[in-house]
């Protein structure tokens, strides 16, 4: 028996006043007091020799002995990986779009099927060549409903100083056709009108698996090429229906999708529930990647790519850290 999840539009979800605890920002008064303390600490009249500060208060501290904050190795590793994929293979095919997405799921051992267990305490990037695991992006109906509610609440009751979230509910049908290459051609239509929205084939460039031992879920970053193709002829190999709730925030798109796959007329349909976030503008991604190591570019232009990846990673982390049980 197949169970479909009940999904809600943002306007139909009740809001709990305490729902956004993990997304909240410091009160303005706290920020103000912090800035005042920094100004007082930097003022010459308030400077004290080492060891003469009050034992009950912490003076303003430098970011480091050099006065700068070291690069976050996690963010840099992701940025280097994505940048390498884009610059070495992202320009191979004219008119191809680079897709960078993160899917929420669980890493499982291939041998046992159990969730991966490693002797680490915090989230860890696995080496791309590590083949002892598989990534499973399907979540339970309960988990799907949980994220539906969380994202709807962010849409209808955003935190203070929060950029607006746009929302759309899409009903799509994908049909797949064999091609001369190993990748199938995908034709996407609007289910209601039958209009063809996209015809393309997807080439996977690489994946990074991230293991999160403190959380109920792990995640995977994928870099792909989406190549426009003419509408194929002949019979389809299979199809899938996508009931998608799509949330757009700044440069990112979060898709919560119920996928119904049909492999053949006699086979029962398979229902999956998936959550992913992707960088919304491939042209911006490519433009910032090209400027990253350009000596003639300004510091702002050179750092834009890493800043885009930093925000992308932080959004994926927020989703993972708000996952509840229902994955294992």
Secondary structure, 3 states (H helix, E strand, C coil): CCCCCCCCCHHHCCCCCCCCHHHCCCCHHHHHHHHHHHHHHHCHHHCCCCCCCCCCCCCCCCCCCCCCCCCCHHHHHHHHHHHHHHHHHCCCCCCCEEEEEEEEEEEEECCCCCECCCCCCCCEECCCCCCCEEEECCCCHHHHHHHHHHHHHHHHCCCCCCCCEEEEEEEEEEEEECCCCCCCEEEEEECCCCCEEEEEEEEEEEEEEEECCCCCCEEEEEEEEEEECCCCCCCEEEEEEEEEEEEEECCEEEEEEEEEEECCCCCCCEEEEEEEEEECCHHHHHHHHHHCCCCCCCHHHHHHHHHHHHHHHHHHHHHHHCCCCCCC
